[in-house]
């Protein structure tokens, strides 16, 4: 069961996932790489997702063990503190390969009452 605070954090995660997906679904890597503003926006949304995930109770995250929660939390720190070392292609890989799974898990968590 997700409490009120947890629901807020889950809603924040969903909002940022939906923003990223709305901006990037259907794009090719080359289009993503050619748009600096889009790359910055995606990174900022990933930071928000990361921060919101840190505020979720462990018991709630345990219900979605397929999600690497430590990595979700860590990407925010990496983007904030090691941004020169993060390849835009790595961020793109997260968007293409992992965001859909995270979105499905967050949706399931919002429905668990």
N, C-alpha and C positions, 0 to 999 in steps of 0.2 A: 504494500500500500504506500502510495506516495503522498506525503504531507503537503501542506500549502507551500512551504518554502521549496520543497522538491519539485512541485508542479511548476513553480515559477522558473526554476533553473532548467527544467526539461523544456518549458515553453521557449526560453531563451536559446537553448540548443537547437530546437526545431526551427525557430525563426532564422537563425544564422545558416543552418543547413539549407533551408529553402532558398535563402538569398543566393548562396553559392550555386546551388543547382540551377536556379533560374537564370543566372548569369552565364553558366558554363555548359549546361546540357546542350548537346549538338555541336559544340565547338571542337575544333581540331587543336592539337597541341600547338601548332604553329600560330594559330589565331590567339590562343591564350598567351603565348610567349611574346607576341608582338604588341600586347596591350598592357603597359606598365600600370595604369590605373586599375585595371581589372585584377592584376596580380596582387597589388597592394590591398585591394578590397577583400579578395579571397583570403589573404593572410590574416587580415584583421578579424574577419569572421571566424577563422580557425582559432585565433587567440581567444575570442569570446566563447566558443564552444569548449575549448580547453578549460577556461576559468569556471564556467558553469558546471562542467563535469567534476571538478574538484570539490564542489559544494554539495554533491549528491551523497547521501549516506551509503556506506559500504554495503549494507544489506540490500539496498535497491539495485546497486550495480551488480551484486552477486547473482541477481535473477537473470542477468544477461551476460553469462560467462564467455560468450563468443567474441565479445568486445574487449580489445586490449586496453583496458581503462587507464593503465599506467602510461601507455603511449599517447592516449588521447590527452591526458593531463600534461605530459611532457612536451607535446608539440608547441604549446603556448610558450613555454620557457625557451625552447629552441628558437622560435620565431622572434621572440623579444631580445634574446641575448646573444644568439649566434647567427643572426640573420644573414651575415656575409657568407657563412658557410653552408646555408641551406640552398640547394639548387631549386630553381623554379620547376624543374622537371619532377623533383621529389614531391613538391606541393601538388603538382598536377596529378601525380600517381595517387596521392591520398584522395583527391577529389574524385578521380575516375574509379579507383579500385575499392575504396573503403567508406566513402560517405553514405552510399546507399544502405549499407549494412548498419551503420550507426543510426541513420534515420529510422530504419525499421525497428531497431532496438529501443530508441527513444520513444517512438510512437507506442510500442508495446508497454513501456514503462508508464506512459501517461494514462493508459487504459486500465492498468492494474490498480484497483481500488479496494 
